[in-house]
Amino acid sequence: MQIQKKISLKPLNTFGLEAKAKLFVEVSTIDELREALASDEARDNEIMILGGGSNILLTQDFDGLVIKNSINGKEVIHETEDFVLAKIGAGENWHEFVRYALDQEWGGIENLSLIPGTVGAAPMQNIGAYGVEIKEVFEYLEAVNIESGDIEKFNKDQCRFGYRESIFKNKAKGKYVIAYVVLKLTKREHQLNTSYGAIYQTLEEMKAKKPTIRDISDAVTKIRQSKLPDPAKIGNAGSFFKNPTIDKIQYEELKTEYPDIPGYELPDDNVKVPAAWLIEQCGWKGVQRGEIGVHKNQALVLVNYGGGKGSDLKALAEEIKDSVIKKFGIELNQEVNII
């Protein structure tokens, strides 16, 4: 383990934004992680844990220690005829693990294909797409307590999953480093989810009359690639904003003024409204300001065309939020962590 100084974070964030870390170290084992956390540099500086860099907006240099979590590995820790418990290192690329699971004929995460980031970030964000959230296959995780260095287990209830939320974004924020994640995946009689969004239509176009889990993954990948820019070509962090939830009364009032407003009823008498629709109605889709902007195909995605500044992207996000409040009375919250 070697702690470096003044390291560029540009290749380590999917926005491709230039920012430097005063101190930087990459760890590939729990022992290296503990060593880094026990170092004088960690004790005397603010710490930022970095995974795939797909959910951060860097607005300035980081005056502290960045620990790049590269703990990898995949193993089966329990198996029956029906399911498998897979233990995955937090530093593994999420989509690559999805494809690995498909190669093993393991089901449950095919709808979560092509989501950027690492396995460790998946439960932190409770990632979800096309009718599925990771909490549905989550068994437990192992995390290192930053203060003590102890390894602690968190089961599903202890993670307090919500919509793109977990305890690690709230009460336990900045207190743990996720090291391993254990998922329960099916080996047979997979529960296929094809009803959400454009999956069914895309499967028909693919002529997949009896779709497999791989067919669903391919359909999701095709849909996402048609809507979302490749971070390797255009800097972005995927969906910048969460879909807001409003009460049914407010939704019905808005529907009288905006009959086309989409909404998905939730069990608690609330309604989830697509943030992309709200942003598009405010005229932001495709807007470009110099080297930054809103993607032309997906209003949820803010982009860096090259050479943009994180501070400018943050200002643009605030303008978008203000316009949605003014027009609809709905507050947007970002998924992306602003540093």
N, C-alpha and C positions, 0 to 999 in steps of 0.2 A: 504494500500500500504506500503510495507516494502522493503527498499533497502538493499540488502545483499552484502557481500564482498567476493572476491576470490572464485567465483562459477565456477565449471567445466562446459564447454560448450559441452563436449563430447556427452552426450545424446541428445543434441539439434541441432546437425548437422548430415546430412545423410551420410557424409563421415566417421563419427565416429572418428574424429580426436580430440586428447586431446589439449585443450587450455582453459585458465582460463580468466574470466572477472574480472577486478579489482572491478567493481560494477555491480550489477544485480538487476533488478526488473521486475516482471510480472504484466501486467495490463489487466483487463478484461472489463473495461468500458471507455468511453471517459473522464469521470471525473477523473478516476485514471490515464489515460494517461496524461491529462493536469497537474495533480498534479506532476507526475514524471518529466514532461518537465519543470515545474516551480521550481523544487527543486535546492538547492545549488549544489548538485552532478551533475545535468545536466548542470547547468550554468558553472561549473568549469572544466568539462571534455568533451572529445569527446564522441559523442553518436552513438551507432549502434542499429538500429531497427532490431529485429530478428523475423521472421515468423516461417515457418516450417523447416528452416535450410537446405533446399534442393538445394539451389543455391549459396552456399558459400564454399570457400576453406580457411580454417583457417591455416595460416602459422606461427602464433605466438600468444602469449597471447594478449588480448585486454586491453590496458591501458586506460580504460574509462568506461562509463556506457552503459551496454547492456539493452535495453528495449524489453522484450518479449511481442509481440502483441498477446494477447489471447482474443480479442474482438469477441465474438460469437453471434449467433442468426440468424434466418431466418424468414422473413415475406413477405407476399404479400401486396404491397402498391397500386397496381392498377390491374384491371382484366377486360377483355372483353371475348367474345365468342372465340376469335382467339388467344389471347396472354395473358401473365401474366408478370407483373413487379415484380421481386423478389429482395428483399433487404437482403444482406447476410453480416454478420460480417467478417471482414478481417482475423480473427483468425481461421475461420472454415477451416477444411481440404478440399482441392479442390475435390479430388475423392469422398469423402463421400457426398459432395454436389451434384456431378454429379449423384450419385446413388439415392439420395433423389429426385432430379428433375425427374429421370426416374420413381420413385414410384408415382409421381404426374402426370405422362404422359406429362411432359414438354420437348419439343425438342429444339435442337440447339447446345447442348454441348456434345452430345454422342460421337463424334469423339475425344473429349478431355479427354476421360476416362483414368484413371491410371497415369495421370501426377502428379508427386509429388509436394508437397508444399501447401500453403494456398490460400484462395480466394483473400486475399489482394495482394499477389505476382502475381496473374494471369494477371491483367491489367498492372502492372509494367513491366512485361516481354512480354506483349502481347503474351501469350502462344499460341502455335499452334501445330497441329498434323493432319496428314491424310487429308489435304486439307481444314482445318478449323482453323481460328484464333479467339480468344475471342473478338476481336474488332467487329466481325460480329453480336454479340448478346449484346454488351456493350451499356448501356444507359447513366449512369453517375456514379461517385463515390464521396464519401465524405471523405475529408482528413483534418487532423488537422495541421495547420501551426505551425511548431516547435517553431518559434520565438514569435509569438503572442498568440498562443493557440486557434485562431479562426478556425471555421469549414468552409472549402471552398469546393464548388462543381466544378467538372471537367467533362465536357461532352466529347463526342468522339473526336471532333475536338481539344479541349483544351489538350487532352492527347497526341496528336501528335504520334499516333501509327505508328510503322514501323516494320520491320522484327525483332522480339524479342526485340523491342525497345518501349520506351514511354518517355514522358517528365520527368518522375520520375527517369530515368536512365541518363538524360542529364541535361537540364537547371534547373530542379527542384530537382535534386539529393540532398539528405540530408536536404531538406527544409520542407518536409511534411511526415506525417505518415498516410497512408491510413486506414480508420476506417470501412467504409462500401462500398460495391459495389452493383450496381443495374444492373441486366441483364434482357433483354426482350426475353422471351422464348415462343415458340409456344405451343398452346394447341391442335391444330388440323392441318391437311394438312401440316405435317412436311416436310421440304425440306431435303431429305435424300442425303447424300454425300457418295457414295460407290465406286467411281472411282479411288481413290488415293491409291497407294501402294498395299498391299495384301488384302485389305478389301473384295473386290468382291470374290476373290478366297476363302478366309476364310469363307465367308457367304455360298458359295457353299458347302464347306466341312461340314458346320453346317446344310446343307439342309434347309436353310432359303430362300425359293423361293420368298416370299413376306416379306422382312425384315422389322422389326419394329425398333424404335429408341433403344430399349433394345438389339435387335439382333446386331445392329451396335456397341453398347457399349461393348457387350460381345466379338465381333470379334476383336475390337481394343485392349481390355484387353488381349485376347489370344495372339495376335501378339506381344504386348509389353512384356508380360511375357516370350515369347519364345526368345526375343532378349536382354532384359535388366535384369540385376541382381536385386534381391530384396535387398534394402538398409538394411533391418533387418538382412540379412545374409552376404552380402558383401557391405562394405561401398562405396557409389558412389553418384553422384549428377545428374544422368541421362546424357543427352548429354552435353559434356564439351565444344564443339565447335559449332559455328553457321555454317550453310551451306553458303559458300562464293558465292558472285555474281560477275561475270566478264562480260566484254563486248563481243558481238557476234564475233568480229574479233579475239580476243584472244582465244575464245573457238574453233573457226574453225581451228586456227593454232595448237592448242593442239590436235585437233581431227586427224590431219594428222599424228602426231607422236604417239598418243594414240587413235586408232580407237574405243576402247571400252569405252572411257570416257563418262559417262552419263551426261546429262544436261537437265534442264527444262527451256524452253524459257519463258521470262517474257514480259509483254506488252511494256516495255521501251527499247526493243532491247538489253537487257542484258540476261544472262543465269545463272541460279542457278545450282551450281555443288555440288553434295553430298560430304560433308567433310569426311564422313566415307570411301568412295571409295578412296579419295586422301590419307588418312592416311593408309589405308590397302595396297595401292600400294607402299607405302614407307616402308612396312614391319613391321608395329607396332602392328598389330592385334594379341592379345594373348601374347604379350611380358610381362614378369614379372621380376621385380627387387626387390628382397627381399620381403617386405610386400606391395609393390605397383605395379601397372602395368596398361596394357590396356586390357579390357575385351576380352575374347576369342570369344564371339559371336557378339560383336558390337564395332568396332574400335573407335566410338565416345565417348565411356564411359571409363573414367579413374577410377581405383578402389583402395581401401584400403583394403587389405586382413586381416588387424588387426595389430595394432601397427605401422602402417606407419606414416610418417611425412608429414604435409602439404607442407613444404619447398621442400621435395623431389618430391611431385606430381607437384608442380609448375615448378621445374626444368625439369621434364619429359615433361610437356606440352610445354615448350619452345623448347625442342629438337624436338618434333613433328612438331611444327610450322616451325622451321628452315629447317627441311628436306622437308616439303611440298613446301616451297619457293624455295629451291634449285632445286627440281625435276620439279615442275610445274610452278614456278613463281607466285604462288597464296598465298596470306596472309590469314591465318586463324585467326579469332577472337573468344575468348572464350565467352560462355554464362554465365559461372560461375563467380561470384564476388570474387576476391581474396583479402583477408583481411590480 
